[in-house]
């Protein structure tokens, strides 16, 4: 992946990007790009910013043509946007994401009680495979910082391909309607799965 040292990037920085903005929608314009908070995720256009560790200095990639490369520090910390300037402008002009207007994609992870849909959805299958691969590392590390790194690795796998954690909004409606799962919900889901014997 591109690094801060070798990419011509525009850096947008917000010291404290309102981890819990009022309401479901909140915008932040920096460096020629518009970031929108929807649910528990910052978005540039139709693409979610990826939570990752600043120390890795790695940017995220999506195979959808001209997509911004995004680096975001861990939650509650400073917001960093690293991207090629033209790419960010092109994507940000596509509009913003509106909560409750989200379609389920193959890389998404469905949160909530197990159902036939979540059991066989490709994103959930990949999520369970990732959990199985990292369980021993999580359980063998007693230090909170080490366990947090394992949780972060799970997030990197899901978010690295543009996946999201989703919850069903109206369980009676067909086809289902979806919303972004709150950060606390999907973090607890991951930790609980990693602790399971």
Secondary structure as GFF3:
##gff-version 3
##sequence-region A 1 197
A	DSSP	beta_strand	10	14	.	.	.	ID=ss1
A	DSSP	beta_strand	25	30	.	.	.	ID=ss2
A	DSSP	beta_strand	33	38	.	.	.	ID=ss3
A	DSSP	beta_strand	41	44	.	.	.	ID=ss4
A	DSSP	beta_strand	47	48	.	.	.	ID=ss5
A	DSSP	three_ten_helix	54	56	.	.	.	ID=ss6
A	DSSP	beta_strand	79	83	.	.	.	ID=ss7
A	DSSP	alpha_helix	85	92	.	.	.	ID=ss8
A	DSSP	beta_strand	109	110	.	.	.	ID=ss9
A	DSSP	alpha_helix	116	120	.	.	.	ID=ss10
A	DSSP	alpha_helix	122	140	.	.	.	ID=ss11
A	DSSP	alpha_helix	144	159	.	.	.	ID=ss12
A	DSSP	beta_strand	165	168	.	.	.	ID=ss13
A	DSSP	beta_strand	178	180	.	.	.	ID=ss14
A	DSSP	alpha_helix	183	195	.	.	.	ID=ss15
###
